[in-house]
């Protein structure tokens, strides 16, 4: 089966992000970060990704993994910020809302509805459901398919 131009663009971008992660992280961390990048990028339209440099996307992946590294079952992590290059290593004109939680039906829909009711627009939703492994202390040890 032949890849469309869009699929080929996304695959090329994903490979560039993974290459950047390989250069910036140790082997074990890079393996996890590359798997995370693949799972996140897979469902995002290429038009929403193409404007960002692969190194920026790699930075976002690294920062998200750092954010989700420690979490106990049932706990919800939430972070709201306006990324600045000198703090997060990347920047955006948009406010970022990140959630890490157990898979819950309608959580993203409810959050989006709440933001809309508050008169806040949503630029992009990236919502990968990622199965993870954690040790007894809640430390992230692996990402599953």
For each residue, the residues with C-beta under 8 A, 3 or more apart:
1:
2:
3: 7 8 11
4: 7 8
5: 8 9
6: 9 10 46
7: 3 4 10 11
8: 3 4 5 11 12
9: 5 6 12 13 46 50
10: 6 7 13 14 41 46 49
11: 3 7 8 14 15
12: 8 9 15 16
13: 9 10 16 17 41 46 49 50 54 57
14: 10 11 17 18 37 38 41
15: 11 12 18 19
16: 12 13 19 20 54
17: 13 14 20 21 37 41 54 57 58 61
18: 14 15 21 22 34 37 38
19: 15 16 22 23 54
20: 16 17 23 24 54 55 57 58
21: 17 18 24 25 30 33 34 37 58 61 62
22: 18 19 25 30 34
23: 19 20
24: 20 21 30 58 62
25: 21 22 29 30 33 62
26: 29 30
27: 30 31
28: 31 32
29: 25 26 32 33
30: 21 22 24 25 26 27 33 34
31: 27 28 34 35
32: 28 29 35 36 65 140 142 143
33: 21 25 29 30 36 37 58 61 62 65
34: 18 21 22 30 31 37 38
35: 31 32 38 39 143
36: 32 33 39 40 61 64 65 130 143
37: 14 17 18 21 33 34 40 41 57 58 61
38: 14 18 34 35 41 42
39: 35 36 42 128 130 143
40: 36 37 43 44 61 64 126 128
41: 10 13 14 17 37 38 44 49 57
42: 38 39 128
43: 40 126 127 128
44: 40 41 48 49 124 126
45: 48 49
46: 6 9 10 13 49 50
47: 50
48: 44 45 51 124
49: 10 13 41 44 45 46 52 57
50: 9 13 46 47
51: 48
52: 49 56 57 60
53: 56 57
54: 13 16 17 19 20 57 58
55: 20 58 59
56: 52 53 59 60 90
57: 13 17 20 37 41 49 52 53 54 60 61
58: 17 20 21 24 33 37 54 55 61 62
59: 55 56 62 63 88 89 90
60: 52 56 57 63 64 90
61: 17 21 33 36 37 40 57 58 64 65
62: 21 24 25 33 58 59 65 66 89
63: 59 60 66 67 88 89 90
64: 36 40 60 61 67 68 98
65: 32 33 36 61 62 68 69 140
66: 62 63 69
67: 63 64 77 79 98 100
68: 64 65 71 77 100 132 140
69: 65 66 139 140
70: 137 138 139 140
71: 68 75 77 100 134 138 140
72: 75 138
73: 102 134 138
74: 102
75: 71 72 101 138
76: 99 100 101
77: 67 68 71 98 99 100 101
78: 97 98 99 100
79: 67 96 97 98
80: 95 96 97 98
81: 88 95 96
82: 92 94 95 96
83: 87 88 90 91 92 96
84: 87 88 91
85: 88 89 90 91
86:
87: 83 84
88: 59 63 81 83 84 85 91
89: 59 62 63 85
90: 56 59 60 63 83 85
91: 83 84 85 88
92: 82 83 96
93:
94: 82 123 124
95: 80 81 82
96: 79 80 81 82 83 92
97: 78 79 80 111 115
98: 64 67 77 78 79 80
99: 76 77 78 107 108 111
100: 67 68 71 76 77 78
101: 75 76 77 104 107
102: 73 74
103: 129
104: 101 107
105:
106: 109 110
107: 99 101 104 110 111
108: 99 111 112 125 127
109: 106 112 113
110: 106 107 113 114
111: 97 99 107 108 114 115
112: 108 109 115 116 122 125
113: 109 110 116 117
114: 110 111 117 118
115: 97 111 112 118 120 121 122
116: 112 113 119 120 121 122
117: 113 114
118: 114 115
119: 116
120: 115 116
121: 115 116
122: 112 115 116 125
123: 94
124: 44 48 94
125: 108 112 122
126: 40 43 44
127: 43 108
128: 39 40 42 43
129: 103
130: 36 39 143 144
131: 143 144 145
132: 68 140 142 143 144
133: 140 141 142 143 144
134: 71 73 137 138 139 140 141
135: 138 139 141
136:
137: 70 134
138: 70 71 72 73 75 134 135
139: 69 70 134 135
140: 32 65 68 69 70 71 132 133 134 143
141: 133 134 135
142: 32 132 133
143: 32 35 36 39 130 131 132 133 140
144: 130 131 132 133
145: 131
